[in-house]
Amino acid sequence: MHWNFFRIAVRQAIRNKEQTLFKIIGLAIGIAVCLVIFLVVRFETSFDDFHPSRDHIFRIVSVFRTPVGVAYESGVPFPTAPALRRDFPQLKNVASILSLGGDGLVTVGSGKKFREPSGILYAEPQFFGMFGFRWLAGNKQKALTAPNTVVLTRSMAIKYFGDWSSAVGRTLTLDNSRLLQVTGVLEDVPANTEFPLKVVISYATLPNTGIGGVLNNWVSIFAQHYCFVTLPDNLSEAAFNKDLADVVRRYKPAENSNEGMMLLPLKDMHYDTRFNTFNNHPFSRSLVYTLELIGLFVLLIACVNFVSLSTAQAINRGREVGVRKVLGGTRSQLLRQFMAETCLLVIIAAVVAIAGCQLTLSWLNRLLDANLKLDAITAWSLLAVVLATTFLAGFYPSIVLSGFNPATAFKTRAAAGDSGSNLLRRLLVVLQFTVAQALIICVLVIIGQVDFFRTVPMGFDKDAILITHMPDNSKMALLRNRLLQAPGVEKVSFSYASPLDVNTDWNSDIVYNGVAQHDFGVNLKWADSVYPSVYRFQLLAGSLYPGPYTMVVNESFLRKLNIHRPSDAIGARVIIKGIGDTSLISGVVKDFNIAPLQDTIRPVVMENWNRVYSTINIKLTPAMIPRALPAIEKVWKDVFPADVYEYRFFDESIAHYYIQEDQMASLYKIFAVLAVFISCLGLYSLVSFIAANRRREIGVRKVLGASVGNIVLMFSREFVLLVLLSFLIAAPVAGLAMQKWLENYAFHFKPGPVLYIEAGCISLIVAWLSVGHRSLRAARTNPVESLRTE
């Protein structure tokens, strides 16, 4: 019996090829979108869930209570971990890990040199006892106990030595200054972790670096110095937060009473946008929920499309139902028959969706920098989607078709074309286009925000500036003179970092004219006097570094001190504890963004400290860039023949900060196009149903003199009203949702009426293109054939 159901289903599918094709395409797209979103959401919600004790691991973060609210910082003071191990022996584990930011030069043997842009970190030996990264060689308890030791991942060991198994015991040199011995090899870390480990140096090496002087400082906080703890089963998060408050009172000076620390669960680290990570791109939970909603809505409109097509098809199956019932068929048998037909089409659509998803996985992995793949878990999830889709798409049409009364079933048009059915079909089309237009509005807002990122003034010049690394700052004078002779080079500046760099955030006491200030940190921009002119900062008062021990600050720095006129700050004495001696404010520049536009503008201090310079900033003449690039490379290699030359343009670095927005924009564009396409299939089915149900009326109208244009206008009025109604529903809902999304950015554009008009016009144009042909075909039908029907 059940096999007979599927055999009849195959016959029906072959008999109604166009309707079957539309149903399969719509369902396949809906299932494929659901499958892709499932893979993306599963990847984003699986960050660091492979660690055995993940539910008990917490990150310690800093909290600052200021007069204007609460501020947060990812880092903690350097002595935090030793103090916790000493004062709380009941803790299972405590470990610190640090990134000094920037890139590093790795030299192996006498000739091989590698420039590593990221992945170089410093970790305590306890770190690998806490986290479940897989070891291939070495002792994870002892590998990082001694100074000048390093652990490599498999790919790094192969890259440096050709074979990871022979790496332990060999040596490499970092930045031409520190000789490190390899004591362990890790398996490459998975893509779904917030610890992008490549080269991990022992924490005990830090006293020999430039930050050795702050390792015992409880006031200063380095932004990328993280501390993690593993709580025992009998110690709750709330209880240990109280213990952390005692730690702050015990070790921090009394004047820093506004500062505190708290726990952040490891499972929340990937989603909490208040705090940064080594990957610099937390993925907010609101994005996860948004993707889930999009997947649900796209599947819903695919099911709605199936219902519309199936109920429209009822006009041709009423007689079949009547004959079956007259010959003894029961409603339950008919119900199972129609559900079997739905199940068959859903299975075919699922196979098509899997094939489509598999074809797009490599592109998705490149777009999202992820490792998405189809596996057993995906198969079970797909089965759940197939069952849900079969029920959602097939239940109502099965009820309608199996419920025809045999006495009236032979009057098919009356059965299928009653006002209630027509109203339902119109409501389904409205629902489809409401979702589709909401997605279009969301996509246009995201694209507008991404364009805003690229075009909004950030307070500095970002064009035609080349940035490269400088391995030896003792040759700055020679390098500057040689570079300025190269064609197309206008200015050369040396600094620690570029303007858009948050790795130099420093939270510490600031003493202004003898008065200590505790409610804000600063971003330190160590740079020479040419730096402001390269980036064209606007000087509001004073001058740039007229002598030693002078500094330049921005407007936000003065606002924190409640100083309203820049000229009032000139000559003031400033001490940043943990950094250096007293300096005088010699100049004030207009605020500029030092972080992505998601963040507010922070206080900035610029000082001339050439001992830490490692970045070269070169301003070029745009028209001369092709000639300048090889000339700069030649100069650089002449001055640093033993190093590796790499460069980037500053505007490209800025674009990298908005990679998540670019990724979401790309995904949303695809989802919106697919949603509109499915909605157009539903609209096409409605117009087809209207054309079939009103054939006699169309014939009568043409006999009485109606033109093709009149008939097309009749059809157009039908779907235009439905699209406009869906727009009136979608616009305020999507507008409110996107306004909430834009509030996550300190700087954002304001969507105007034009954006909503564009969304409505896109829907109308696409809707007309999808049904115009069908309307014209119905309008051109010979009235003799229409009136002779039945």
Salt bridges, closest charged atoms under 4 A:
GLU44 OE1 - HIS270 NE2 2.64
ASP48 OD1 - HIS51 NE2 2.91
ASP87 OD1 - ARG86 NE 3.75
ASP87 OD2 - ARG250 NH1 2.78
ASP103 OD1 - ARG115 NH1 3.81
ASP103 OD1 - HIS469 ND1 3.33
GLU116 OE2 - LYS159 NZ 2.76
GLU124 OE2 - ARG85 NH2 2.76
GLU187 OE1 - ARG134 NH1 3.33
GLU187 OE1 - ARG154 NH2 2.87
GLU194 OE2 - HIS270 ND1 2.46
ASP233 OD1 - HIS56 NE2 3.42
ASP246 OD1 - ARG249 NH2 2.20
GLU259 OE1 - LYS252 NZ 2.51
ASP268 OD1 - ARG285 NH2 2.98
ASP272 OD2 - ARG274 NH2 2.74
GLU320 OE1 - ARG317 NE 2.97
GLU320 OE2 - ARG324 NE 3.21
GLU341 OE1 - ARG317 NH1 2.72
ASP375 OD2 - ARG42 NH2 2.99
ASP451 OD1 - ARG454 NH1 3.92
ASP461 OD2 - ARG536 NE 3.75
ASP461 OD2 - LYS619 NZ 2.63
ASP505 OD2 - ARG602 NH1 2.07
ASP509 OD1 - HIS518 ND1 3.01
ASP528 OD2 - ARG480 NH2 3.13
ASP568 OD1 - ARG565 NH2 3.10
ASP591 OD2 - ARG559 NH2 2.37
ASP599 OD2 - ARG602 NH2 3.20
GLU633 OE2 - LYS637 NZ 2.98
ASP638 OD2 - ARG482 NH2 3.01
ASP638 OD2 - LYS634 NZ 3.21
ASP643 OD1 - ARG115 NH2 2.79
ASP662 OD1 - ARG454 NH2 2.98
GLU697 OE1 - ARG694 NE 2.74
GLU697 OE2 - ARG701 NE 2.97
GLU718 OE2 - ARG426 NE 2.51
GLU790 OE2 - ARG413 NE 2.47
